[in-house]
Amino acid sequence: MEIADIFYRYFDKYLIKYGDKIPKNHLKTANDIMTCRTWVKGGEAYYCENCKSFHYAYHSCKNRHCPKCGSNDSEKWVEKQKEKLLPVNYYMVTFTVREELRFLIRSNQKLFYSILFQAASESLKELLSDSKYAGGKSGFTAILHTWTRKLIYHPHLHFIVPG
């Protein structure tokens, strides 16, 4: 089963329940995923000399969140980032949000994601500068994740910190 199949099956009910709270970019992404490589996006017809028949290739949505389109770009991005790695150990530091606050964050994502990045970055800088922990300055990269593998809303940041 694909994510598009899940959207086809449940998205109308989701819209009825949360429609006025869903950010526009989420609606666009869901629509892109549902219409990716379908007649809605159009496509081209090709004639195959070997099998003497026409084949149709639908256009993709090119949305980076689409599992059909984004995975190839994601793999390229990861490979490009690997070239930038320093010859040191790396550590992952995770900052998460208490469950009791998640409903508030979900309804004000732009504001609270910004606050989360700011607070977590400042906390990490303070810890890294403390001689009890690292005693210096370090750069880091943060990535926002908003869902668990079980598709439960759970905003959290993963920081990658060079040792």
C-alpha positions in Angstrom: 0.0 0.0 0.0 1.3 3.5 -0.8 0.8 6.7 1.1 -1.4 8.0 -1.8 -3.7 5.0 -1.2 -4.1 6.0 2.4 -4.8 9.6 1.4 -7.4 8.5 -1.1 -9.1 6.4 1.5 -9.1 8.8 4.5 -8.3 12.3 3.4 -11.9 13.4 3.1 -12.6 12.4 6.7 -9.4 14.1 7.8 -10.4 17.3 6.0 -13.8 17.3 7.7 -12.2 16.9 11.1 -9.1 19.2 10.7 -9.7 21.2 7.5 -9.6 24.6 9.0 -6.4 23.8 10.9 -4.4 22.2 8.1 -1.6 24.5 6.8 -1.9 25.3 3.0 1.5 23.7 2.3 0.2 20.4 3.9 -2.9 20.5 1.7 -0.7 21.0 -1.4 1.6 18.2 -0.5 -1.3 15.8 0.1 -2.8 16.8 -3.2 0.5 16.4 -5.0 1.0 12.9 -3.5 -2.5 11.8 -4.5 -2.2 13.1 -8.1 1.5 12.1 -8.7 1.9 10.0 -11.8 -1.8 10.0 -12.6 -3.8 11.4 -15.5 -4.3 14.6 -13.5 -0.7 15.6 -14.0 -0.8 14.6 -17.7 2.0 12.7 -19.5 3.3 11.4 -22.7 2.5 8.4 -24.9 5.3 6.3 -26.4 5.1 3.7 -29.0 7.3 0.6 -28.5 8.6 -1.0 -31.7 9.3 -4.3 -29.9 5.9 -5.0 -28.5 4.0 -2.9 -31.1 1.9 -1.1 -28.5 1.6 2.4 -26.9 2.7 3.0 -23.4 1.8 6.0 -21.3 4.1 7.8 -18.8 2.4 10.1 -16.3 4.2 13.2 -15.0 5.4 13.3 -11.5 4.5 16.0 -8.9 8.2 16.8 -8.1 7.2 17.4 -4.4 10.1 16.7 -2.1 7.7 15.0 0.4 6.3 12.6 -2.2 7.6 9.1 -1.7 7.6 8.5 -5.5 9.5 11.7 -6.3 11.4 12.8 -3.2 13.3 9.6 -2.4 15.7 9.9 -5.3 16.4 13.6 -4.5 16.9 12.6 -0.8 19.4 10.0 -1.6 21.4 12.5 -3.8 21.3 15.0 -1.0 22.6 12.5 1.6 25.5 11.5 -0.7 26.3 15.2 -1.2 26.3 15.7 2.6 28.6 12.8 3.2 31.3 14.5 1.1 31.3 17.3 3.6 31.9 15.1 6.7 34.9 15.9 8.9 37.2 13.0 9.9 35.7 12.9 13.5 33.0 11.1 15.4 29.5 12.5 15.2 26.8 12.4 17.9 23.1 12.7 17.7 21.3 14.9 20.3 17.5 14.9 20.3 15.2 17.6 21.7 11.6 16.7 22.1 8.4 18.4 23.2 6.2 17.2 26.1 3.0 15.5 24.9 0.8 18.0 26.7 2.1 20.8 24.5 1.8 19.1 21.1 -1.8 20.2 20.5 -0.7 23.8 20.9 2.3 23.4 18.6 0.2 21.7 15.9 -2.1 24.6 15.7 0.7 27.2 15.6 3.5 25.4 13.7 5.4 28.2 12.2 5.7 30.0 15.5 6.5 27.0 17.7 8.9 25.3 15.3 10.9 28.5 15.2 10.9 28.7 19.0 11.9 25.0 19.2 14.9 25.5 16.9 15.9 28.7 18.8 15.6 27.2 22.3 17.3 23.9 21.4 20.2 25.6 19.6 20.9 28.0 22.4 20.7 25.1 25.0 23.1 23.0 22.9 25.6 25.9 22.5 25.5 26.4 26.3 26.1 22.7 27.0 28.9 22.4 24.4 30.7 25.5 25.8 30.6 24.1 29.4 33.9 22.5 30.3 32.0 19.8 32.1 30.7 18.5 28.8 32.7 19.6 25.8 34.4 22.9 26.8 34.4 24.6 23.4 32.5 25.8 20.4 31.0 23.4 17.8 28.8 23.7 14.8 25.8 21.4 14.4 23.0 20.6 12.0 19.4 20.2 13.2 16.6 18.4 11.5 12.9 18.7 12.4 10.8 15.6 12.6 7.1 15.9 13.2 5.9 12.3 13.2 6.8 9.0 14.7 7.1 5.9 12.6 3.6 5.0 13.8 2.4 8.3 12.3 1.8 9.9 15.7 2.3 13.7 15.8 5.5 14.2 17.8 7.6 17.3 17.0 11.2 16.9 17.8 14.7 18.0 16.6 17.7 15.8 15.8 21.0 17.6 16.0 24.1 16.1 14.5 27.1 17.3 16.4 30.8 16.7 15.4 32.9 15.3 18.3 
